[in-house]
Amino acid sequence: MKFTIDVDCTPAEARAFLGLPDVAPMQENLLAEVEKRMQANLKVMDAEQMLKAWLPAGLPAGLQGLEQLQKMFWAQAAKPSGSAASDKE
């Protein structure tokens, strides 16, 4: 025997029915605080400092790695594809 029950309610109604706390006000306060802190940090930081913070190995090493990756892609793109080269022969 199989029973199927469909419940049509909003997430807020489901939380209230299950007795879970309403965390919306806390979440709004937290997001407002995070936004305020991010805006304050963006005003203080310049682009070079942000890149140094975000790149794992620092600015020069990270950019060298990206440059090497780009060179590798260009080298592969410049080579004729294996199937086209074998068809011409």
Backbone bond lengths (Angstrom), bond angles and torsions (degrees), N, CA, C in turn:
res aa  C-N    CA-C-N  psi(-1)  N-CA   C-N-CA  omega(-1)  CA-C   N-CA-C  phi
1 M - - - 1.440 - - 1.531 108.19 -
2 K 1.331 115.82 137.70 1.448 120.55 -176.33 1.522 109.09 -131.16
3 F 1.339 115.45 132.46 1.458 121.51 177.88 1.520 108.38 -116.22
4 T 1.305 115.94 139.88 1.455 121.76 174.82 1.517 108.07 -124.69
5 I 1.325 114.87 127.72 1.461 120.18 178.76 1.519 107.68 -121.88
6 D 1.313 116.97 122.75 1.457 122.60 176.61 1.515 108.51 -102.94
7 V 1.326 115.77 127.49 1.458 121.26 179.20 1.523 107.42 -115.06
8 D 1.311 115.84 123.58 1.459 121.56 -179.75 1.518 108.31 -108.37
9 C 1.345 115.56 100.98 1.461 119.96 179.56 1.526 109.04 -153.94
10 T 1.302 114.90 163.33 1.458 120.00 178.03 1.526 109.18 -81.28
11 P 1.330 118.14 163.10 1.466 119.33 175.98 1.535 112.90 -58.68
12 A 1.325 116.70 -36.12 1.473 119.55 178.76 1.526 110.65 -65.45
13 E 1.325 116.73 -40.43 1.470 120.03 178.03 1.524 110.95 -66.20
14 A 1.313 117.47 -38.68 1.464 120.58 178.99 1.523 110.83 -65.21
15 R 1.350 117.21 -42.32 1.469 120.15 178.11 1.526 110.80 -62.14
16 A 1.322 116.22 -43.05 1.471 119.77 179.93 1.527 110.42 -64.46
17 F 1.327 117.23 -41.95 1.466 120.89 -179.64 1.526 111.19 -63.60
18 L 1.345 116.83 -39.70 1.464 120.45 -179.59 1.527 113.43 -82.37
19 G 1.337 116.96 -3.88 1.456 120.50 177.45 1.518 113.81 80.70
20 L 1.321 117.12 19.01 1.462 120.43 178.66 1.522 109.37 -81.60
21 P 1.331 117.03 150.09 1.471 119.18 -177.27 1.527 111.56 -72.14
22 D 1.319 116.05 153.92 1.458 122.34 176.23 1.526 107.66 -86.12
23 V 1.316 116.24 109.04 1.464 120.93 -176.23 1.528 112.46 -99.70
24 A 1.319 118.35 4.75 1.461 121.45 -177.71 1.532 112.80 -59.38
25 P 1.351 120.13 -46.32 1.469 119.04 179.33 1.539 112.29 -62.66
26 M 1.329 116.80 -40.49 1.458 120.28 178.51 1.529 110.49 -64.49
27 Q 1.329 117.07 -41.56 1.453 121.33 179.93 1.530 110.82 -64.77
28 E 1.315 117.68 -41.51 1.468 120.94 178.18 1.523 111.00 -62.66
29 N 1.336 117.46 -43.20 1.463 120.99 178.29 1.527 111.00 -63.61
30 L 1.316 116.56 -42.58 1.461 121.00 -179.67 1.523 111.17 -64.38
31 L 1.332 117.58 -45.24 1.461 120.73 179.11 1.526 111.77 -64.56
32 A 1.320 117.15 -37.02 1.468 120.00 176.94 1.528 110.58 -63.84
33 E 1.322 116.99 -40.87 1.467 121.21 178.71 1.528 111.18 -66.66
34 V 1.328 116.91 -42.39 1.470 120.44 178.60 1.526 109.98 -63.27
35 E 1.328 117.48 -42.72 1.460 120.73 179.21 1.521 111.06 -62.86
36 K 1.332 116.91 -42.10 1.465 121.19 179.48 1.521 110.77 -62.26
37 R 1.332 117.54 -43.70 1.466 121.34 179.89 1.528 111.63 -66.54
38 M 1.340 117.05 -40.85 1.461 120.16 179.60 1.523 111.08 -64.10
39 Q 1.319 117.33 -42.54 1.455 120.42 179.14 1.525 111.01 -64.57
40 A 1.330 117.55 -38.52 1.463 120.54 178.10 1.527 110.58 -65.37
41 N 1.325 118.05 -40.89 1.463 121.50 179.71 1.525 111.54 -69.25
42 L 1.331 118.03 -36.87 1.460 120.39 179.52 1.523 111.37 -67.18
43 K 1.316 117.62 -31.66 1.466 120.35 178.19 1.523 110.72 -69.11
44 V 1.327 117.50 -32.22 1.463 121.80 -176.71 1.527 111.67 -84.40
45 M 1.334 117.30 -38.63 1.470 121.05 -175.06 1.520 111.49 -80.50
46 D 1.329 116.13 145.04 1.452 120.21 169.28 1.529 108.48 -101.80
47 A 1.314 117.13 175.21 1.458 121.46 -173.77 1.530 112.35 -61.75
48 E 1.319 117.90 -39.98 1.465 120.32 -178.33 1.521 111.50 -65.02
49 Q 1.320 117.58 -40.56 1.462 120.48 178.67 1.530 110.83 -65.39
50 M 1.337 116.86 -38.63 1.457 119.00 179.11 1.528 110.35 -65.57
51 L 1.331 117.87 -41.69 1.462 119.91 178.48 1.520 111.08 -64.19
52 K 1.321 117.54 -39.74 1.467 120.34 178.00 1.524 110.86 -62.84
53 A 1.313 116.64 -36.74 1.462 120.21 -179.89 1.523 111.40 -73.15
54 W 1.341 117.63 -34.25 1.454 120.95 -173.78 1.515 113.30 -88.04
55 L 1.334 118.70 -33.27 1.458 119.81 -179.20 1.520 109.43 -78.24
56 P 1.326 117.88 131.40 1.460 120.52 -172.99 1.531 113.91 -65.16
57 A 1.315 118.40 -37.50 1.464 119.72 -175.10 1.516 111.45 -103.67
58 G 1.302 118.66 15.79 1.449 120.45 -178.42 1.516 110.57 91.20
59 L 1.295 116.49 168.57 1.461 122.15 -173.75 1.521 114.00 -63.94
60 P 1.331 121.68 -55.26 1.468 119.26 -175.63 1.523 113.58 -64.96
61 A 1.312 117.54 -45.80 1.462 120.35 -177.27 1.524 110.54 -66.42
62 G 1.325 117.67 -40.02 1.451 121.11 179.76 1.512 111.87 -64.16
63 L 1.323 117.19 -42.00 1.454 120.12 179.53 1.519 111.71 -71.03
64 Q 1.330 117.69 -33.63 1.466 120.13 176.14 1.525 109.96 -63.15
65 G 1.310 116.37 -41.90 1.457 120.21 178.60 1.518 111.70 -62.42
66 L 1.336 116.52 -40.74 1.460 119.92 177.94 1.528 110.70 -66.88
67 E 1.336 116.28 -38.61 1.461 120.02 179.06 1.531 110.86 -64.92
68 Q 1.330 116.86 -41.68 1.461 120.04 178.22 1.527 111.17 -64.33
69 L 1.318 117.18 -39.65 1.455 121.42 178.15 1.527 110.30 -63.49
70 Q 1.320 116.62 -42.30 1.457 120.65 179.03 1.528 110.57 -63.67
71 K 1.336 117.47 -42.53 1.462 121.05 178.64 1.530 110.26 -61.74
72 M 1.323 117.47 -40.39 1.456 121.18 179.46 1.530 110.84 -63.15
73 F 1.339 116.50 -43.63 1.458 119.87 178.76 1.529 111.24 -62.82
74 W 1.341 116.94 -43.32 1.461 120.05 179.97 1.525 110.74 -64.82
75 A 1.326 117.69 -38.44 1.459 120.85 178.93 1.530 110.35 -64.03
76 Q 1.321 117.16 -41.33 1.464 120.62 178.59 1.524 111.31 -68.00
77 A 1.329 116.53 -36.88 1.462 120.08 -179.29 1.527 111.26 -70.26
78 A 1.341 116.88 -29.61 1.463 120.67 -178.60 1.522 112.06 -75.61
79 K 1.321 117.90 -24.82 1.467 121.42 179.91 1.520 110.06 -72.81
80 P 1.328 117.26 145.09 1.470 118.16 174.82 1.518 109.42 -70.44
81 S 1.318 116.26 147.34 1.466 119.54 -178.65 1.524 109.95 -69.21
82 G 1.313 117.14 152.78 1.459 122.74 -176.51 1.517 112.41 -62.84
83 S 1.330 117.70 -40.28 1.460 118.97 -176.93 1.527 111.11 -72.76
84 A 1.320 118.22 -37.45 1.472 120.37 -179.51 1.522 110.16 -69.73
85 A 1.345 118.21 -38.64 1.458 121.63 -179.16 1.518 110.63 -67.52
86 S 1.330 118.32 -38.03 1.453 120.69 -178.90 1.526 111.38 -74.55
87 D 1.345 119.03 -26.04 1.451 121.97 178.87 1.523 111.56 -71.35
88 K 1.332 117.48 -32.66 1.452 121.41 -177.72 1.515 112.44 -75.36
89 E 1.290 117.51 -23.78 1.466 121.24 -176.46 1.495 113.09 -82.58
